[in-house]
Amino acid sequence: MPDKEKAAEYKAKGNTAFAAKDFEDAIQHFTAAIEHDNTDHVFFSNRSACYASLAEYDKALEDGSECVKLKPDWAKGYTRKGLAEYFLRKYDDAVDTYKAGLKLAPEDPTLKEGLQKATDAKYEVPGAGVGGGSGGGGGLFGNFDAASLATAAAKNPKIKEYMKDPNLMQQVTMMMQLGQSNPAMQQQMLMQAMQQDPRILEVIMAMQGIDVSTMGPDGDIEGAARDAAEGRPAASPGAAQKGGAEEGRAANNRTPAQKEADDFKNQGNELYKKKQFKEALEMYDKAIEKEPNDLTYINNKSAVLIEMGPEHYDIALAALRDVIERRYEINTANPGGASFEKVAKVFNRIASIFEKRKDFEAAIGMYHKALTEDNNRQTRNALRELERAKEKHEKESYLDPAKAEEHKQKGNEFFKGNKYADAKTEYDEAIKRNPTDAKLYSNRAATLTKLMAHPDALKDIEECLRLDPTFVKAYSRKGATHFFMKEYHKALQAYDKGLAIEPDNEECKRGKEQVVMKISETNRGEVDEEQIRHAMADPEIQQIMHDPQIKMFLQTLQENPKEAQKAMMSDSKLMDAVNKLHAAGIIRTG
């Protein structure tokens, strides 16, 4: 039985620790709370916030997902899950998560901003994505991005004040640079540095467009977190004052009939969220009756009709087309009732109907018309999303495993006749017809190898193994491709993986023997500069070379070879790294 009283005590302790930025201690308390009551979604939400603050996004995602699972109608859970997915560069998932959250809380600023950032990253908008402001980079957060930090400082006076501390900024710069050479050490060093100065994390997160102060646990005494726990969207005092003033002026300019129409519209919006569509339509009809010259009410009514199913699409289309035709008449009767922005939203609504009908060309046309009225980012992203959906639909419509098999057989015949370019053309078509057949990629890789297009061959082999990790033939071809590229250390790894699945595979055995002989030969001869270039471009070799233990070993190897040999024999991890360097030609024993 859950002990809710005990769980609440640990939650309170966790909130206190979080406020003090002692995230590891907070995690312990929230974990204890979960042990006493694993049915409370808030505990998982709070622990997710802690893990995100420590840049442990895999764990943050686990807790965010569990929070959403326990309380799928709580919008805040989607912000936790979406944030973790964003920093894990799972942009497609993050977009879906933020959209799901916005269905519950359409005006939540955190969800809106999260969706915008994730969508921009998904479509590779310049400057978007984790660390995208300066062209990406290594580590958890990319490169140091002065422009993004300046933008954050303009929005957040606290960040602006932090930037005046040269010691703090020096530590931040060092931490970001560390991510380029050793991401694992960056995370370790960041966790240590945060214990001494939590501001470091705040500045780094600010560069990513994230305000740490909005990540607080739910149920604490801070305003933003308290608002979130009560279901209210957080907003800055300045924004609230500005928005209130603008809304007040707008409200004062409305006639009594328009104010009544707005009230009906608001009631309709609430009913729509509750999926009470019939009642929502009644409210929107009342709003239209009070003010027939405002596109917003017709547009909202059409959204309800679309949700009610395909049989209502024509009714919605007729209403939307009618107001487009009468836009100038409407705007004359009620200035602003058919503003450019409102007309753009009507075109967007029409586009959504065409998209649901899979009439992608017509939908794209509507989005383009919307952009001529109001060129905003939301519509541009919707257009990109639609173009991707169109491409996906066309690919799926093209699928035909039977025809794929026909093209595969033709490709095989061309390959046997040494007509490799023709074989590739047939395999290309086969893959379009059946992109889930691993053997097709393997066959095309063999053809690309014959055409000396080794990097492209490797891409196909990787896709083949992703589809079928047990396909030994692919490991054999992978080993051969690496061999031709003089990446002998990778060739050995590929053959070893194939032999681990099928120990008696002759191709893998012969291939490995050939590689071992070649490594021995290159160690006795002159240095192969091409081999060294390939090796030094390999991230795994780079990481090994930057390892302090390896640096110390290489120095010992020069000064005292016997001692180095002894150290290697007593440490399997070190031996494995040295063998890779030896196979790559970095260490020579000849």
C-alpha positions in Angstrom: 0.0 0.0 0.0 1.3 3.5 -0.9 2.4 5.6 2.1 1.4 9.0 0.8 2.2 10.8 4.0 5.8 9.6 4.0 6.1 10.2 0.3 5.0 13.8 0.7 7.7 14.3 3.3 10.4 13.2 0.9 8.9 15.3 -1.9 9.1 18.4 0.3 12.8 17.6 1.1 13.4 17.1 -2.6 11.9 20.5 -3.4 14.1 22.1 -0.9 17.2 20.4 -2.3 16.2 21.4 -5.8 15.8 25.1 -4.8 19.3 24.9 -3.4 20.4 23.4 -6.7 21.6 20.3 -4.9 20.1 18.1 -7.7 21.7 14.8 -6.7 20.3 15.1 -3.2 17.0 16.1 -4.6 17.0 12.9 -6.8 17.5 10.8 -3.7 14.6 12.3 -2.0 12.3 12.1 -5.0 13.4 8.5 -5.4 12.4 7.8 -1.8 9.1 9.4 -2.4 8.5 7.1 -5.4 9.4 4.1 -3.3 6.7 5.0 -0.9 4.2 5.9 -3.6 4.9 5.1 -7.3 1.4 6.1 -8.4 2.0 9.9 -8.1 3.0 11.4 -11.4 4.4 14.6 -9.7 7.3 12.6 -8.2 8.4 11.4 -11.6 8.0 14.9 -13.0 10.2 16.4 -10.3 12.9 13.8 -10.6 12.9 14.3 -14.4 13.6 18.0 -13.8 16.5 17.0 -11.5 18.0 14.7 -14.1 17.6 17.3 -16.8 19.4 19.8 -14.6 22.3 17.4 -14.4 22.2 16.9 -18.2 21.3 13.2 -17.7 18.6 13.3 -20.4 18.2 9.5 -20.8 17.0 9.3 -17.2 15.0 12.5 -17.5 13.2 11.0 -20.5 12.4 7.8 -18.6 10.8 9.7 -15.7 9.1 12.1 -18.1 7.6 9.2 -20.0 6.4 7.6 -16.8 4.8 10.8 -15.7 2.9 11.1 -18.9 1.9 7.4 -18.6 0.5 7.9 -15.1 -1.2 11.2 -15.8 -1.8 11.6 -19.6 -4.1 14.6 -19.1 -1.5 16.7 -17.3 0.3 19.1 -19.6 3.4 19.6 -17.5 4.4 16.0 -18.0 4.8 16.7 -21.7 7.2 19.6 -21.1 9.4 17.2 -19.1 9.3 14.5 -21.7 9.7 16.9 -24.6 12.7 18.7 -23.1 14.6 15.5 -22.6 13.8 14.3 -26.1 15.0 17.7 -27.5 18.4 17.5 -25.8 18.7 13.8 -26.8 18.3 15.2 -30.4 15.1 13.1 -30.8 13.5 16.1 -32.5 10.6 14.1 -34.2 9.6 12.7 -30.8 9.9 16.0 -29.1 7.6 17.6 -31.7 5.0 14.9 -31.2 5.3 15.3 -27.4 4.9 19.1 -27.4 1.9 18.8 -29.8 0.3 16.3 -27.4 0.8 18.7 -24.5 -0.6 21.7 -26.4 -3.8 19.8 -27.0 -4.3 19.9 -23.3 -3.0 23.4 -22.7 -3.1 25.3 -26.0 -1.7 28.6 -24.5 1.1 27.1 -22.4 4.1 29.2 -23.2 6.7 26.5 -22.3 5.0 24.0 -24.6 4.7 26.6 -27.4 8.4 27.5 -27.2 9.4 23.9 -26.9 7.4 23.0 -30.0 8.9 25.9 -31.9 12.5 24.9 -31.0 12.0 21.2 -31.7 10.3 21.9 -35.0 13.1 24.2 -36.1 15.6 21.6 -35.2 13.6 18.9 -36.9 13.7 20.8 -40.2 17.3 21.9 -39.7 16.6 25.6 -39.6 20.0 27.4 -39.4 20.9 28.0 -35.8 18.3 25.5 -34.5 18.9 22.3 -32.5 21.1 21.5 -29.5 24.2 23.6 -29.8 23.0 24.7 -33.2 23.6 28.4 -32.7 27.2 28.2 -33.8 27.0 25.3 -36.2 26.7 22.4 -33.7 29.7 20.7 -32.2 30.6 18.0 -29.8 29.5 17.3 -26.2 26.1 17.7 -24.7 25.6 21.3 -25.6 27.6 22.0 -28.8 29.9 25.0 -29.2 30.0 28.2 -27.1 27.4 30.4 -28.7 27.8 34.1 -27.8 24.8 35.2 -29.9 22.4 32.9 -28.2 23.8 33.9 -24.8 23.3 37.6 -25.6 19.7 36.8 -26.6 19.2 35.0 -23.3 20.7 37.9 -21.4 18.4 40.4 -23.1 15.4 38.3 -21.9 16.7 37.4 -18.4 18.4 40.1 -16.3 19.9 37.4 -14.1 21.9 35.9 -17.0 23.0 39.4 -18.0 24.4 39.9 -14.4 26.1 36.5 -14.5 27.9 37.5 -17.7 29.7 40.3 -15.8 31.6 37.7 -13.8 34.8 36.9 -15.8 35.6 33.9 -13.6 32.2 32.4 -14.2 32.4 33.0 -18.0 35.9 31.5 -18.1 34.6 28.3 -16.5 31.6 28.2 -18.9 33.9 28.6 -21.9 36.2 25.9 -20.7 33.3 23.5 -20.1 31.9 24.1 -23.6 35.4 23.5 -25.2 35.8 20.3 -23.2 32.7 18.9 -24.9 34.6 19.1 -28.3 37.3 16.7 -27.2 35.8 14.6 -24.4 32.0 14.7 -23.9 32.1 12.1 -21.1 34.5 14.2 -19.1 32.5 17.3 -19.9 29.5 15.7 -18.1 31.6 14.6 -15.2 33.3 18.0 -14.8 30.0 19.8 -15.2 28.4 17.9 -12.3 31.4 18.7 -10.1 31.5 22.3 -11.1 27.8 22.7 -10.4 28.3 21.8 -6.8 30.6 24.8 -6.4 28.8 27.2 -8.6 25.3 26.3 -9.9 25.3 29.4 -12.1 27.4 27.5 -14.7 24.5 25.3 -15.6 22.1 28.2 -15.8 24.4 30.0 -18.3 24.9 26.9 -20.4 21.2 26.1 -20.5 20.5 29.7 -21.4 22.6 29.3 -24.5 20.2 26.5 -25.4 17.2 28.8 -24.9 16.2 27.1 -21.7 15.5 29.1 -18.5 16.4 26.8 -15.6 14.2 28.8 -13.3 11.1 27.4 -15.1 12.3 23.8 -14.5 11.6 23.7 -10.8 9.8 20.8 -9.2 6.0 20.8 -9.0 4.5 21.7 -5.7 7.3 24.0 -4.3 6.9 27.6 -3.1 8.3 29.2 -6.3 5.7 31.0 -8.4 6.4 29.4 -11.8 6.3 25.9 -10.3 3.2 26.6 -8.2 1.4 27.9 -11.3 2.3 24.8 -13.2 1.1 22.5 -10.4 -2.2 24.3 -10.4 -2.5 24.1 -14.1 -1.8 27.7 -14.9 0.8 28.6 -17.6 3.8 30.4 -16.2 4.5 34.0 -17.5 6.8 36.8 -16.5 5.3 39.7 -14.6 6.3 42.0 -17.5 4.5 39.9 -20.0 1.4 39.7 -17.9 1.3 43.5 -17.5 1.8 44.1 -21.2 -0.7 41.5 -22.2 -3.2 42.7 -19.7 -2.9 46.3 -21.0 -3.3 45.3 -24.6 -6.2 43.0 -23.9 -7.8 45.8 -21.9 -7.5 48.3 -24.8 -8.8 45.7 -27.2 -11.8 44.9 -25.0 -12.7 48.6 -24.6 -12.9 48.9 -28.4 -15.4 46.0 -28.7 -19.1 46.7 -29.0 -21.5 45.0 -26.5 -22.5 42.5 -29.2 -18.8 41.7 -30.0 -18.1 41.2 -26.3 -21.0 38.8 -26.1 -19.7 37.0 -29.2 -16.3 36.7 -27.6 -17.9 35.1 -24.5 -19.7 32.6 -26.7 -16.4 31.9 -28.5 -14.6 31.3 -25.2 -17.3 28.9 -24.1 -17.0 27.1 -27.4 -13.3 26.8 -27.0 -13.7 25.1 -23.6 -16.3 22.7 -25.0 -14.0 21.9 -27.9 -11.2 21.0 -25.6 -13.5 18.6 -23.8 -14.6 17.2 -27.2 -18.2 18.2 -26.6 -18.4 19.1 -30.3 -22.2 19.5 -30.6 -22.3 22.0 -27.7 -19.2 23.8 -29.0 -20.9 24.3 -32.4 -23.9 25.9 -30.7 -21.7 28.4 -28.9 -19.8 29.3 -32.1 -23.2 29.7 -33.9 -24.3 32.1 -31.2 -21.0 34.0 -31.6 -21.5 34.3 -35.4 -25.1 35.5 -34.8 -23.8 38.3 -32.6 -20.9 39.2 -34.9 -21.2 37.7 -38.4 -18.3 39.7 -39.7 -15.4 38.1 -37.9 -13.4 35.2 -39.5 -12.3 33.9 -36.1 -15.7 32.4 -35.2 -16.2 30.7 -38.5 -12.7 29.4 -38.4 -13.2 27.9 -34.9 -16.5 26.4 -35.9 -14.8 24.8 -38.9 -12.2 23.3 -36.6 -15.0 21.5 -34.7 -16.5 20.2 -37.9 -13.2 18.8 -39.0 -12.8 17.0 -35.7 -16.3 15.5 -36.2 -15.1 13.5 -39.2 -14.8 13.4 -43.0 -18.5 13.6 -43.5 -18.4 17.2 -42.2 -15.4 18.4 -44.3 -17.5 19.7 -47.2 -19.6 21.8 -44.8 -16.4 23.3 -43.3 -14.8 24.0 -46.7 -17.9 25.8 -48.0 -18.0 28.0 -44.9 -14.3 28.8 -45.1 -14.4 29.5 -48.9 -17.4 31.7 -48.4 -15.6 34.0 -45.9 -12.5 34.2 -48.1 -14.7 35.4 -51.0 -16.4 38.0 -48.7 -13.2 39.1 -46.9 -13.2 42.7 -48.1 -16.9 43.0 -47.5 -16.4 41.6 -44.0 -13.5 43.9 -43.3 -15.5 46.9 -44.4 -18.3 46.0 -42.0 -16.0 45.2 -39.2 -12.4 46.5 -39.5 -10.0 43.8 -38.5 -12.7 41.1 -38.8 -10.9 39.7 -41.9 -7.3 40.9 -41.2 -4.4 39.4 -43.0 -3.6 37.2 -40.0 -7.2 35.9 -39.8 -7.3 35.2 -43.5 -4.0 33.3 -43.2 -5.5 31.1 -40.5 -8.5 30.4 -42.7 -6.2 29.2 -45.5 -4.3 27.1 -43.0 -7.6 25.5 -41.9 -8.5 24.7 -45.6 -5.0 23.2 -46.0 -5.6 20.9 -43.0 -8.8 19.5 -44.7 -6.9 18.9 -48.0 -4.1 17.2 -46.0 -6.6 14.9 -44.3 -7.9 13.9 -47.7 -4.3 13.2 -48.9 -4.7 16.0 -51.5 -1.2 17.3 -50.7 -0.8 19.6 -53.8 -4.0 21.5 -52.9 -2.9 21.7 -49.2 0.5 23.0 -50.2 -1.2 25.6 -52.4 -3.3 26.8 -49.4 -0.3 27.1 -47.2 1.4 29.2 -49.8 -1.6 31.5 -49.9 -1.5 31.7 -46.2 2.1 32.8 -46.3 1.2 35.6 -48.7 -1.2 36.9 -46.1 1.0 36.4 -43.0 4.5 35.0 -43.4 4.9 33.5 -40.0 7.1 30.7 -38.7 4.2 28.5 -37.6 2.8 28.3 -41.2 6.3 27.8 -42.6 6.8 24.8 -40.3 3.4 23.5 -41.1 4.3 23.6 -44.8 7.6 21.8 -44.2 5.7 19.2 -42.2 3.2 18.7 -45.0 5.9 18.4 -47.6 7.5 15.6 -45.5 4.1 13.9 -45.1 3.6 14.1 -48.9 7.0 12.6 -49.5 6.3 9.8 -47.0 2.9 9.1 -48.6 4.4 8.9 -52.1 7.1 6.5 -50.9 4.6 4.3 -49.1 2.3 4.3 -52.2 5.2 3.2 -54.3 5.9 0.2 -52.1 5.6 -3.2 -53.8 7.7 -6.2 -52.5 6.9 -8.3 -55.6 8.2 -5.7 -58.0 11.2 -5.2 -55.7 12.0 -8.8 -56.1 11.9 -8.5 -59.9 14.4 -5.6 -59.8 16.6 -7.5 -57.4 16.8 -10.5 -59.8 17.6 -8.1 -62.7 20.3 -6.5 -60.5 21.8 -9.9 -59.7 22.0 -10.8 -63.4 23.7 -7.5 -64.2 26.1 -8.0 -61.3 27.1 -11.5 -62.6 27.7 -9.9 -66.0 30.0 -7.3 -64.5 27.6 -4.5 -65.4 27.8 -2.8 -62.1 26.3 0.5 -63.0 23.2 -1.2 -64.4 23.0 -3.5 -61.3 23.1 -0.5 -59.0 20.1 1.1 -61.0 18.1 -2.1 -60.5 19.0 -2.3 -56.8 18.1 1.4 -56.4 14.6 0.7 -57.7 14.2 -2.5 -55.6 15.0 -0.5 -52.4 12.4 2.2 -53.3 9.9 -0.6 -53.7 10.9 -2.4 -50.5 13.1 -0.3 -48.2 12.9 -2.8 -45.3 14.6 -5.7 -47.1 18.1 -5.9 -45.6 19.6 -8.0 -48.4 18.9 -5.3 -51.0 21.2 -2.9 -49.2 23.8 -5.6 -48.9 23.6 -6.3 -52.7 23.8 -2.7 -53.6 26.8 -2.3 -51.2 28.6 -5.1 -53.1 27.9 -3.2 -56.3 29.1 0.1 -54.9 32.3 -1.6 -53.8 32.9 -2.8 -57.3 32.4 0.8 -58.4 35.0 1.9 -55.8 32.3 4.0 -54.0 33.4 2.6 -50.6 31.8 5.3 -48.3 28.4 4.9 -50.0 28.8 1.1 -49.7 29.4 1.5 -46.0 26.2 3.5 -45.6 24.2 0.7 -47.2 25.9 -1.9 -45.1 25.1 0.0 -41.9 21.4 0.2 -43.0 21.4 -3.5 -43.8 22.7 -4.3 -40.3 20.2 -1.9 -38.7 17.5 -3.9 -40.4 19.0 -7.3 -39.7 21.9 -7.3 -37.1 22.4 -11.0 -37.5 23.1 -11.0 -41.3 26.7 -12.3 -41.3 27.2 -11.6 -45.1 26.9 -7.9 -44.3 29.6 -8.1 -41.7 31.9 -9.8 -44.3 31.2 -7.1 -46.8 31.7 -4.4 -44.1 35.1 -5.9 -43.3 36.1 -6.0 -47.0 35.0 -2.4 -47.5 37.0 -1.2 -44.5 40.0 -3.2 -45.8 39.8 -1.4 -49.2 39.7 1.9 -47.3 42.8 0.9 -45.3 40.8 1.1 -42.1 42.2 -2.2 -40.9 41.1 -1.8 -37.2 37.5 -1.4 -38.3 37.8 -4.3 -40.7 38.9 -6.6 -37.8 36.0 -5.4 -35.7 33.5 -6.2 -38.6 34.9 -9.7 -39.1 34.9 -10.4 -35.4 31.2 -9.4 -35.1 30.4 -11.7 -38.0 32.3 -14.6 -36.4 30.6 -14.0 -33.1 27.3 -14.8 -34.8 28.7 -17.6 -37.0 32.1 -18.9 -35.8 32.7 -21.1 -38.9 31.9 -18.5 -41.5 34.6 -19.0 -44.1 34.3 -15.5 -45.6 34.8 -13.8 -42.3 37.7 -16.2 -41.3 39.5 -15.6 -44.6 38.8 -11.9 -44.5 40.2 -11.6 -40.9 43.3 -13.6 -41.9 43.9 -11.2 -44.8 43.6 -8.2 -42.5 46.0 -9.6 -39.9 48.6 -10.3 -42.6 48.1 -6.8 -44.0 48.6 -5.2 -40.5 51.8 -7.2 -40.1 53.0 -6.1 -43.5 52.3 -2.4 -42.9 54.1 -2.5 -39.5 57.3 -3.8 -41.2 57.2 -1.4 -44.2 57.0 2.4 -44.6 54.3 4.4 -42.9 51.2 4.5 -45.0 50.0 8.1 -44.8 46.6 7.3 -46.2 46.0 4.7 -43.5 47.1 7.1 -40.8 44.7 9.8 -42.2 41.8 7.4 -42.1 42.6 6.3 -38.6 43.0 9.9 -37.2 39.6 10.8 -38.7 38.0 8.0 -36.8 36.2 9.4 -33.6 37.0 6.1 -31.7 40.7 6.5 -32.4 40.5 10.2 -31.5 38.9 9.3 -28.2 41.5 6.6 -27.5 44.3 9.1 -28.2 42.9 11.7 -25.9 42.5 9.2 -23.0 45.0 10.1 -20.2 45.8 6.4 -19.6 46.7 5.9 -23.2 48.9 9.0 -23.3 50.7 7.7 -20.2 51.1 4.2 -21.8 52.5 5.7 -25.0 55.1 7.6 -23.0 56.0 4.5 -21.0 56.2 2.5 -24.2 59.0 4.9 -25.4 60.8 5.0 -22.1 60.4 1.5 -20.7 58.8 -0.9 -23.3 58.9 -3.9 -20.8 57.0 -1.9 -18.2 54.4 -0.8 -20.8 54.0 -4.5 -22.0 53.5 -5.5 -18.4 50.8 -2.8 -17.9 49.0 -3.8 -21.0 48.9 -7.5 -20.1 47.4 -6.8 -16.8 44.6 -4.5 -18.1 42.2 -5.9 -20.7 40.7 -2.5 -21.5 44.2 -1.1 -22.2 45.1 -4.1 -24.3 42.0 -3.7 -26.4 42.7 0.0 -27.0 46.4 -0.7 -27.9 45.4 -3.4 -30.3 43.1 -1.0 -32.1 45.9 1.6 -32.3 48.2 -1.2 -33.6 45.6 -2.3 -36.2 45.1 1.4 -37.2 48.9 1.8 -37.8 49.2 4.4 -35.0 51.5 2.1 -32.9 54.1 0.2 -34.9 56.0 -2.8 -33.6 58.1 -3.7 -36.7 
